[in-house]
Amino acid sequence: MNVDLETIAKYPFLREAKDYVSSLNLTLEEIEDHPVYSPAVEMGRQRVLDALNGRIRTDLSDRISRELTILSYVIARILVNLIADGRVIFRYATAEARNAYEFLRNESEHVLRVIKEDINFRLDGNRMDFAHYLKLSKDLAGPEWRLVNRIMSSGMVEIKKHEVPILLREAIRLKIMEPIDVKGVPENFRRMAKGLRTVTIEAPREIKIKEVNKGAMPPCISKLLNSLEAGDISHNGMFILGTFFIGLGLKVDDVVKIFSVYPKFNEEKSRYQIEFLAGDRGGTRYSCPTCAKIKSYGLCVSECGVKHPLQYYRDRGRV
């Protein structure tokens, strides 16, 4: 091994982790009944739930804890791929990448080299091929990540030292999102995945914001909220939702919470965009489009007899 067990537990997506698990020579059924490793199954289930709630707990206190952490990652990856829902996969991978990022920022050069090689992170000095850069930066918030704002020469983008761990985090997320083969997985794991699916997907996902009167919601906004949760929403639809709820006077945190049902929800990017719409970044506060404009987008679903969605909401809210 190029790295020790503690490092593998910090970064269980590494090839060394796969080799280590293989060296145990245990099937999934044997792990379930193992006197030492059986807790890894429940830990893997909990790891999925923790990831979807935004934070993964990593216990590195002793050898057994490190081994169980590695195995819990393997179990979690299997369960997430059995759930087979894009929203779950994206949010799980994002949480795992953030967990790794917390360790990355204080990591040794040797371990960083191992990680970069393992995930095919291609950096030539302080420059990166623009296609590779675009792949890694597409979900990052802020104008500084846009290619038009970067220093580029001969197809290579200049990367600042403090940006490397962030791009590494994104590369890790993309690696964890890659599908794995779940053929032949024992039935007990499939039942566990089904239970997780019920909790994370099929359960009602009502966003409770006390400042919002659901009964006063315009039909177009209700339709856009359904499209948001289904992951089938256009850029214009996102803009309408963001500016509508900002126009109602909601706090940025509450608008971010509303957008969290989106399958590819990225809190960092969503928060940046909502703050931008609210005028907290850039100084310009954007207004929700009129009904005429919404019609021109093809997103009007009913003739409501008003000229603006906020007018509809305020009229109904007074009833």
FENJOBEL-V115153 format. One record per helix or strand of 2 or more residues. SS is the DSSP state (A for helix, B for strand). FROM is the first residue (numbers start at 1). TO is the last residue. Records with the same first field share a line. If there is no record, write none. Layout:
# FENJOBEL-V115153
SS=FROM-TO, FROM-TO
This chain:
# FENJOBEL-V115153
A=5-10, 15-24, 28-33, 39-52, 63-83, 86-104, 109-118, 130-137, 143-145, 147-149, 161-177, 187-202, 214-216, 219-230, 235-247, 252-259, 267-277, 291-296, 309-317
B=127-129, 152-153, 156-158
